[in-house]
Amino acid sequence: MYIYINGKVLTKEEAVISPYDHGFMYGLGAFETFRTYNGFPYLVDEHIDRLQEALKELNISAVINKEHVIEMVQTLLQKNKLENAYFRLNVSAGNGDIGLQTDPYENPVVILYTKPLPQSIASAKELIILKTVRNTPEGKQRLKSHHYLNSILGKRELKDPAGQEGMFLTEDGFISEGTVSNLFWFKNGTLFTPGLSTGILNGITRKWVLNASEKMNIPFETGNYKINELHNADEVFLTNSIQELVPVNRFEQKHFPGAEGQLFQKLKAKYTEDTNNRRRTI
């Protein structure tokens, strides 16, 4: 498999970073994951904007050029003989001395990883409450950074990671997010999702759902909610950039319509329409 690292396309066996990279030593790095449709990275502008915000917070001096990212995506698709793929655009702080650095990182390491898309995505998942509590962001907001132990601990609790998604609660018992997903539920004609005040990642597909709901005149609310809201919900679904929209068919003793949910079907159709439109415009 070929990847891109600081201007070079290399096999994953050839690609190396320094042991003094502060992304490795202190976790100072951020990334975005996305997938392509007909060779084009979907919602690439939104992903790059969020990455740039994270790099600013981490004091990493890097300007990510969208056209260059698109070019490298298409190069890697060709080199790896893939029509579409999963991508991770990663920016690590770069080399520094042993010790915490407060000066800006001027020479970051930019890596574009790729791998084939999953052969299949679960048609519906069971939602499981995790014993692991969702930790609070280390800064003013949650970044898609190298700090992923909380999610790893949560995923270890799942007996069937392919058919289940774990749901974190905050220290105060509010619903936050999944191990790799944002969470939505629909009740009495209104769509709900936890607010950013719970410390969740402001997912790109989460934002797409909220924007699509506004355009489709679907009322929605964000805020702090307890798990009884899910017990009373009509539909529940998850979002992330690789799996798109994934319906939930069970939470504890409550069963949901899963992929047969009316709202889920409307949003899924809209998502498919948007990706098809992207195919026609490239």
SULSULMO-V450020 format. One record per helix or strand of 3 or more residues. SS is the DSSP state (@ for helix, = for strand). FROM is the first residue (numbers start at 0). TO is the last residue. If there is no record, write none. Layout:
ss/from/to
SS/FROM/TO
SS/FROM/TO
This chain:
ss/from/to
=/1/4
=/7/10
@/21/24
=/28/36
@/43/57
@/65/78
=/85/91
=/108/114
=/123/128
@/148/155
=/163/168
=/174/177
=/181/186
=/189/193
@/195/197
@/203/214
=/219/222
@/227/230
=/234/239
=/243/250
@/257/259
@/261/280
